[in-house]
Structures are given as structure tokens and as C-alpha cells.
């Protein structure tokens, strides 16, 4: 397979792409053919309804494997001449045969159901890749939704991704809303989200009952960590642990909030799961955010659906063949992120030697630059999960910090930064940034990737009626 790589300057164990040099072509031959799609990638592309089907199929496979194991035990039984209780070995073996047969049938059905869902995920992935090939850029889109309905789907997706990544312990760190120039914890939003995670996690039982009060930023060997009571014990036991946090960016001029739900690996602070939605801030959510009544703008018009997104039905359409690719209907995104990479520079960063954090050429503590950072992190997780990104920029501004911690410290393995141009206005349909730059934090080296565009097509808003404000707890005065 032919792939393009930029010339690398070797420095220790890893190299750094040189800006301005031509890309070189290298031939690589994988030892084994990669699967069509991994389970981790599959759950990333499935809708909440399909995720439920995926979990049910996984349980069917697990139950089948249990029955096969039990059946083989019965099949292997032999008569013990010293035992007082005499077994009918023929019946025991027959019982084992039946259990193995039943278990294999469950496994077969579960795998067949998951294969159908993989085809749906492959169709979504291939559609995204085709769009990227046609336009010269990959895109990430965030749909719109409302609290609390949206958090069910987002939580289900996050937990499914963590399960496929084999995390066994998950902590909840709370929901934090940006109130320039800092983040503030939102207890009521946190309580609702925590309860939703708990209800969805009852089968896997990954979610810790520990209060978020014990989770804070600290410093260890001059490196940034997230401290929590069980950290030392879990490190000794090799427990794979993650932290789920919510980030809210409320835009006063339009009544929307960007809401990101991310899972962070607690051993290194890498983003391992991410969901983003533009929430229409209805009065009840606004009250939990602590907004005054005059800042609540919750009534909105539905966005127009383009003809391409909703084709008219025809009476002479032929029925789809059984082997045809599944039809994928995705929510219409109201915010999209598009990154041009004409020289395929990003290929050079798809390896574990590069660990990025987000930075900006402007002030990091403005709503505009926080919005750009949130969307770019979501873009990389969705479109380029091979590029490793730390959530350092958010965690240092949101989580409680130990008195001995240095806010300027970084996690142990962060060595590179994505530097975003300054964003000074969100009240525009398109935010055009001249380039995204990768900067080496240890050496004087940087390389520009390409133009970054954030397109916003948010439905219009108007003030809600007075009775909705009163229902949400606002005074009628």
C-alpha cells in the first residue's frame, strides 16, 4: 500500500516533520490484513438505538459462551466410583451436548447481529471518507439537541466506547460551564448526568460510586496528574480507569450551548471517548446554569432540511437488494469542522510518539477560543483517532487543583501542541482560520497543516413565553 510521509528528522526515538519539505512516498506491507472495522470504531459510528442492539448482541454472545463452557463441563464428567451419589453419565453428557448446542446458537445469532451493525458503521465511515476524498478535507459535524434528552444518547455512546476499549473502572468528574475567564462546576447538571450514566451502566457496573469531590489535579514528579483516592491501588493492580467530564460553553447571543462529554484515561489524561452536541438552552437548563431570565432565549425554529438530505419518495423505486449497503440517515449537523490537509501532513502524526495538547495564539480563557478548542478536539477524536490528544487544556481550567500543583505543568508524555489561530467572533456563519499548526514543545520546530474552517448553521432563536420561565423557576417580576 502506498502512503505519503514527510521527511522526518530523527531525535531520540521519534522524528519531527520538517515544514516546507516535499512529501516522500514509502511502500509499507502490513504483516496481516486489518479487519474491515474494529469493535471500538464500530461503536463510534453507531446511533444510540443501534448501540442498544450492539449491547444486546454482545450479551447474547457472552451468554452463549457461558453455556458452551458449562456444557463442556457436563460433557467431560465421568463416573466417580468413590462417590456416594451416582450420576447417570449418559444423561449428563446429553445435557452437556444440549447446552453446547444452545450456546453455539446464541453465539452465532449474536455475531450475525453484530455483523449487520458493523455494516452500518462501515457505511457511515466510508461515506465520511468519500466526502473527504471528494473535498480534500475530512469533516466533523455536531447536531443539535436538548437537555436532558441529549445526555441519554451521548452517555450511551461514551460508555459503549469505554467498554469496547476494555476500561473496567469509570469515575464521574462533573459538569463544568465556562463563565469567562474560568469554568464553574454545575451541581444540578452534574447530578442529572451522573444519574443517567448510572442507569445506563447497571449491566457493566463500571461506574464508581465515589463522589467527584475527591477528584482533583495534582503534581507527581513535576508532571500533571488527576488525583483520586484509589489511584495508587489501581496503578498497582493494573486497573484501566477513565474519568468522564462534561463541558458547557453557553453563547449569550443565540441561546445555544456547545456541550462536550469526554472520557479521559486517568493514567495519562488522553481523550479516549468524545461526544459533542449543540444544545438549545431551554429555561430549565438555563436555570441550572444559573442564567438570569433576560439571557434565556429558548424558542427556536427548526433548521431547513436540504433536498439532498431528504430525497422525495418515488413510487417506481426498486426494492433494495439483500446485499446492498445499508441506508444511513444521520442527524443534520448545525456545526461542522473542516480541516484541509493538501500535503497529507497529518499522516506523520499518526503514531504514539506524538501526544498533543491544545493551545491558541490568542487568550485561552475566552469563549471563542474555548469553542474552537472543543470542536477541534472532537474533530480529531472523530476523524483521526490515531492522533493522540491530551485534555490538559480543559482539565487545568476546570478541575479543582491541589495547592502544590503547578498549573503550567504537563502530563508526562505531552510533547506537541496543536496551536489554533485566535478566534474573536462566534456570531458569524463561518470561522475561517488560516492554518492549524503543530509545534514541538521540546525543540524549536513547527509545521503548518492547512486551513481550518468551523461552519455554523444554528436555527434562529426568540424569547420563550413567560409561563415557561415561571415553570423553570424564574420570578414573574
C-alpha positions in Angstrom: 0.0 0.0 0.0 1.4 3.4 -0.9 1.3 6.1 1.7 2.9 9.6 1.8 5.1 10.7 4.6 7.0 13.9 5.2 10.8 13.7 5.7 11.5 13.1 9.4 14.4 14.4 11.4 15.3 11.7 14.0 15.6 12.9 17.6 16.0 10.0 20.0 13.1 7.6 19.4 10.9 9.8 17.3 11.0 12.2 14.4 9.6 15.6 13.6 8.1 16.6 10.2 10.0 19.4 8.6 7.9 22.3 7.3 8.4 23.1 3.7 9.9 19.8 2.6 8.3 17.7 -0.1 6.4 14.6 0.9 8.2 11.3 0.2 6.5 8.1 -0.9 7.1 5.0 1.1 5.8 1.5 0.5 4.6 -0.4 3.5 3.5 -4.0 3.7 1.4 -4.9 6.7 2.1 -8.3 8.2 -1.6 -9.2 8.4 -4.7 -7.7 6.7 -6.5 -5.3 9.0 -10.2 -6.1 9.8 -12.8 -4.2 7.9 -13.7 -2.3 11.1 -12.8 -2.8 14.8 -15.3 -3.0 17.5 -14.1 0.2 19.0 -14.5 2.1 15.7 -17.9 0.4 15.2 -19.5 1.8 18.4 -18.1 5.2 17.5 -20.3 5.3 14.3 -23.5 3.6 15.7 -26.6 5.6 16.6 -27.9 5.3 20.2 -30.6 2.8 19.0 -28.0 0.7 17.2 -25.8 0.8 20.3 -28.6 -0.8 22.3 -28.8 -3.6 19.7 -25.0 -3.9 19.8 -25.1 -4.4 23.6 -27.9 -6.9 23.3 -25.9 -8.9 20.7 -22.8 -8.7 22.9 -24.8 -10.1 25.9 -26.2 -12.9 23.7 -22.6 -13.8 22.7 -21.5 -13.7 26.4 -24.4 -15.8 27.5 -23.7 -18.3 24.7 -20.1 -18.6 25.7 -21.1 -19.3 29.3 -23.5 -22.0 28.2 -20.8 -23.6 26.0 -18.4 -23.6 28.9 -20.9 -25.1 31.3 -21.9 -27.7 28.6 -18.3 -28.8 28.1 -18.0 -29.3 31.8 -21.0 -31.7 31.7 -19.7 -33.4 28.6 -16.4 -34.1 30.4 -18.0 -35.7 33.5 -17.1 -39.3 34.3 -18.4 -41.6 37.0 -16.6 -41.4 40.3 -16.5 -44.9 41.8 -15.8 -43.4 45.3 -18.8 -41.1 45.2 -22.0 -42.0 47.2 -24.1 -40.1 44.6 -24.2 -42.0 41.4 -24.7 -40.0 38.2 -26.4 -41.0 35.0 -23.4 -40.3 32.8 -25.4 -40.7 29.6 -28.0 -38.1 30.7 -25.2 -35.8 32.0 -23.4 -35.9 28.6 -26.7 -35.4 26.8 -27.4 -32.3 29.0 -23.9 -31.0 28.1 -24.5 -31.6 24.4 -27.7 -29.6 24.6 -26.1 -26.7 26.4 -23.2 -26.5 24.0 -25.7 -26.6 21.0 -27.8 -23.8 22.6 -24.7 -21.8 23.5 -23.3 -22.0 19.9 -26.7 -21.0 18.5 -26.7 -17.9 20.8 -23.1 -17.0 19.7 -24.0 -17.4 16.1 -27.0 -15.2 16.4 -25.2 -12.6 18.4 -22.3 -12.4 15.9 -24.7 -12.2 13.0 -26.5 -9.3 14.6 -23.2 -7.5 15.3 -22.1 -8.1 11.7 -25.2 -6.3 10.5 -24.4 -3.4 12.8 -20.8 -3.4 11.5 -22.1 -2.9 8.0 -24.0 0.2 9.2 -20.8 1.5 10.8 -18.7 0.8 7.7 -21.3 2.6 5.5 -21.1 5.7 7.8 -17.3 5.6 7.9 -16.9 5.1 4.1 -19.4 7.9 3.4 -17.2 10.2 5.6 -14.0 9.0 3.8 -15.6 9.5 0.4 -16.6 13.1 1.3 -13.0 13.7 2.5 -11.6 12.4 -0.8 -14.0 14.5 -2.9 -13.4 17.7 -1.0 -9.8 17.3 0.0 -10.7 17.6 3.7 -12.3 15.5 6.4 -15.3 16.9 8.3 -16.8 16.5 11.8 -20.4 17.6 12.5 -22.2 18.4 15.7 -26.0 18.0 15.7 -28.5 20.0 17.9 -30.4 18.6 20.8 -32.0 19.5 24.2 -31.1 18.8 27.8 -31.8 16.3 29.3 -32.9 14.1 26.3 -29.5 14.5 24.6 -27.4 13.2 27.5 -29.0 9.8 27.3 -27.7 9.2 23.8 -24.3 10.8 24.5 -23.8 8.9 27.7 -24.7 5.6 26.0 -22.1 6.2 23.3 -19.4 7.2 25.8 -20.0 4.1 27.9 -20.1 1.8 24.9 -16.8 3.1 23.6 -15.2 2.7 27.1 -16.5 -0.9 27.3 -15.0 -1.8 23.9 -11.7 -0.2 25.0 -11.7 -2.5 28.0 -11.9 0.1 30.7 -13.1 -1.6 34.0 -13.5 1.5 36.3 -15.1 4.8 35.4 -15.2 7.9 37.5 -17.5 10.9 37.0 -15.8 14.3 37.4 -18.8 16.5 37.0 -20.2 19.1 34.5 -18.4 22.5 34.2 -19.7 25.5 32.4 -17.4 28.3 31.1 -18.0 31.6 32.7 -15.3 33.8 31.3 -12.5 33.6 32.2 -12.9 30.3 34.0 -15.1 27.2 34.4 -17.6 26.7 37.2 -19.0 23.4 38.5 -22.7 23.0 37.9 -24.1 20.6 40.6 -27.6 20.2 39.2 -26.4 19.4 35.7 -23.8 17.1 37.2 -26.4 15.2 39.3 -28.7 14.6 36.3 -25.8 13.4 34.1 -24.4 11.2 36.8 -27.8 9.6 37.3 -28.1 8.9 33.6 -24.7 7.3 33.5 -25.6 5.2 36.5 -28.8 3.9 34.9 -27.0 3.0 31.6 -24.1 1.3 33.5 -26.2 -1.1 35.6 -25.2 -4.1 33.5 -21.5 -3.4 33.1 -21.1 -1.8 36.6 -18.0 0.2 35.6 -19.1 3.5 37.2 -17.6 4.3 40.6 -19.9 5.5 43.4 -17.1 7.8 44.6 -18.0 11.5 44.8 -16.4 13.9 42.4 -15.2 15.9 45.4 -12.2 13.5 45.7 -11.1 14.1 42.2 -8.5 16.9 41.6 -5.5 18.0 39.6 -2.2 17.3 41.3 1.5 17.1 40.5 3.7 14.0 40.7 7.4 14.1 39.8 6.8 17.6 38.3 4.2 16.2 35.9 0.4 16.8 35.9 -1.9 14.0 37.1 -5.5 13.6 38.1 -5.5 12.5 41.8 -8.3 10.4 43.3 -8.4 8.1 46.4 -8.0 4.8 44.6 -5.2 6.0 42.2 -2.3 4.2 43.8 -4.2 0.9 44.3 -5.5 0.9 40.8 -2.0 1.6 39.4 -0.6 -1.4 41.3 -3.4 -3.7 40.2 -3.2 -2.5 36.5 -6.8 -1.3 36.6 -7.7 0.5 33.4 -9.6 3.6 34.6 -11.2 6.6 32.9 -12.8 9.9 34.0 -16.0 11.3 32.4 -16.4 15.0 32.4 -18.9 17.4 30.8 -18.0 20.8 29.3 -20.6 23.5 28.6 -20.0 26.7 26.5 -23.1 28.9 26.6 -23.4 31.6 23.9 -25.4 34.5 25.2 -26.1 35.9 21.7 -28.0 32.9 20.4 -29.3 30.7 23.2 -27.1 27.7 22.3 -24.5 25.8 24.4 -21.8 23.6 23.0 -21.9 20.5 25.2 -19.0 18.1 25.1 -19.0 14.8 27.0 -15.5 13.3 27.1 -13.8 10.3 28.7 -10.2 10.8 29.8 -7.7 7.9 30.5 -6.7 8.5 34.1 -3.2 7.1 33.6 -2.2 9.8 31.0 -5.1 12.3 30.6 -5.6 11.3 26.9 -9.1 11.8 25.4 -10.4 8.2 24.7 -14.1 8.9 24.0 -15.9 12.1 22.9 -19.4 13.2 22.1 -20.4 16.8 21.1 -23.8 18.4 20.6 -25.1 21.9 20.3 -27.9 22.1 23.0 -30.7 24.6 22.7 -30.8 26.0 26.2 -34.4 25.8 27.4 -35.5 27.6 30.6 -35.0 24.6 32.8 -31.4 24.1 31.7 -30.8 27.8 31.8 -31.9 27.8 35.5 -29.4 25.0 36.3 -26.7 27.1 34.5 -27.6 30.0 36.8 -28.5 32.3 33.9 -30.7 35.3 34.6 -34.1 35.4 32.8 -33.0 38.1 30.3 -30.3 35.8 29.0 -32.7 32.9 28.3 -33.5 32.5 24.6 -35.0 29.1 24.2 -37.7 29.2 21.5 -36.3 28.3 18.1 -37.2 27.4 14.5 -36.3 24.0 13.1 -33.3 24.2 10.6 -34.3 23.8 7.0 -33.6 20.3 5.5 -31.7 20.4 2.2 -33.3 18.4 -0.7 -30.2 16.2 -0.8 -30.6 15.3 2.9 -34.3 14.3 2.5 -35.0 13.0 -1.0 -38.6 12.7 -2.1 -40.0 9.2 -2.3 -40.8 7.7 -5.7 -43.4 5.1 -6.5 -41.3 3.3 -9.1 -38.3 2.8 -6.9 -36.9 -0.8 -7.0 -36.6 -2.6 -3.7 -33.1 -2.7 -2.2 -31.2 -6.0 -2.7 -30.3 -8.0 0.4 -26.6 -7.4 -0.2 -26.9 -3.6 -0.8 -25.1 -1.3 1.7 -27.5 -0.1 4.5 -29.0 3.3 4.1 -27.5 5.7 6.6 -29.6 8.6 7.9 -27.5 10.9 10.1 -28.7 13.9 12.1 -28.2 17.2 10.3 -25.2 18.8 11.8 -25.5 22.5 12.8 -21.8 23.0 13.4 -19.1 21.4 11.2 -15.3 21.4 11.4 -13.4 21.1 8.2 -9.6 20.7 8.0 -7.7 21.0 4.7 -4.5 18.8 4.6 -3.3 19.1 1.0 0.1 17.6 1.7 -1.1 14.7 3.9 0.9 16.1 6.8 -1.3 14.5 9.4 -0.1 11.1 8.4 3.2 11.8 10.1 1.5 12.3 13.4 -0.5 9.1 13.5 1.8 7.3 15.9 2.2 7.0 19.6 5.4 9.1 19.8 3.4 12.3 19.4 1.0 13.3 22.2 -0.8 16.7 21.7 -2.4 19.3 23.8 -4.5 22.2 22.5 -3.1 25.7 22.5 -4.1 29.1 21.0 -2.2 32.0 19.6 -4.7 34.2 21.5 -6.0 34.2 25.0 -7.0 30.7 26.1 -9.7 32.0 28.6 -12.1 33.4 26.1 -15.4 31.8 25.0 -14.4 32.0 21.3 -11.1 30.2 21.8 -12.6 27.6 24.1 -15.3 26.8 21.5 -12.6 26.3 18.8 -10.6 24.0 21.1 -13.7 22.0 22.0 -14.6 21.5 18.3 -11.0 20.7 17.2 -10.6 18.0 19.9 -13.9 16.5 18.8 -12.8 16.6 15.2 -9.6 14.7 15.9 -11.3 12.0 18.0 -14.0 11.5 15.4 -11.9 11.7 12.2 -8.3 10.9 13.3 -8.5 8.8 16.4 -4.9 7.6 15.7 -3.7 11.1 16.7 -3.3 11.2 20.5 -4.7 14.3 22.3 -4.5 15.2 26.0 -7.4 17.0 27.7 -4.9 19.1 29.6 -6.2 22.5 28.4 -9.7 21.8 29.8 -8.7 19.9 32.9 -6.4 22.6 34.1 -9.1 25.2 33.8 -12.0 23.2 35.3 -11.0 20.6 37.9 -10.1 21.6 41.5 -6.4 21.8 41.9 -4.1 20.6 44.7 -2.4 23.5 46.4 1.1 22.1 45.4 0.2 21.7 41.7 1.7 23.9 39.1 -0.9 24.8 36.5 1.9 25.2 33.9 2.9 21.6 34.3 2.0 19.0 31.6 1.2 15.3 31.8 4.3 13.1 31.4 4.0 12.3 27.7 2.7 15.5 26.2 5.4 16.7 23.7 3.5 18.5 21.0 0.8 21.2 20.7 -1.9 22.0 18.2 -1.8 25.8 18.0 -5.0 27.4 16.9 -5.2 30.9 15.5 -7.1 33.3 17.7 -10.9 33.4 17.3 -12.5 36.7 18.0 -16.2 36.3 16.9 -18.7 33.4 17.1 -21.6 35.3 15.7 -20.7 34.5 12.1 -21.7 31.7 9.8 -18.2 30.6 9.1 -15.0 30.8 11.2 -12.0 30.7 8.8 -8.7 30.1 10.4 -5.7 30.4 8.2 -3.9 27.3 9.5 -3.6 24.7 12.2 0.0 24.4 13.4 1.7 21.5 15.1 4.5 22.7 17.4 7.2 20.6 19.1 7.3 21.6 22.8 10.8 20.3 23.3 12.5 21.7 20.2 12.2 24.8 18.1 10.2 23.1 15.3 6.7 23.7 13.9 4.7 22.7 10.8 1.5 24.1 9.4 -1.2 21.6 8.4 -3.8 23.6 6.5 -6.8 25.8 6.6 -9.3 25.1 9.4 -13.0 26.1 8.9 -15.8 25.9 11.5 -19.2 26.4 9.9 -22.2 27.3 12.0 -25.8 26.9 10.8 -27.8 27.3 14.0 -31.6 27.7 13.9 -32.9 31.1 14.9 -34.0 31.9 18.4 -36.5 34.1 20.1 -37.6 34.7 23.7 -39.6 31.9 25.4 -43.1 32.7 26.8 -43.4 33.9 30.4 -45.1 30.7 31.6 -42.1 28.6 30.5 -39.8 30.8 32.5 -42.1 30.5 35.6 -42.2 26.7 35.3 -38.4 26.7 35.3 -38.4 28.7 38.5 -37.8 32.2 37.2 -39.6 35.0 39.0 -42.5 36.6 37.1 -41.3 40.1 38.2 
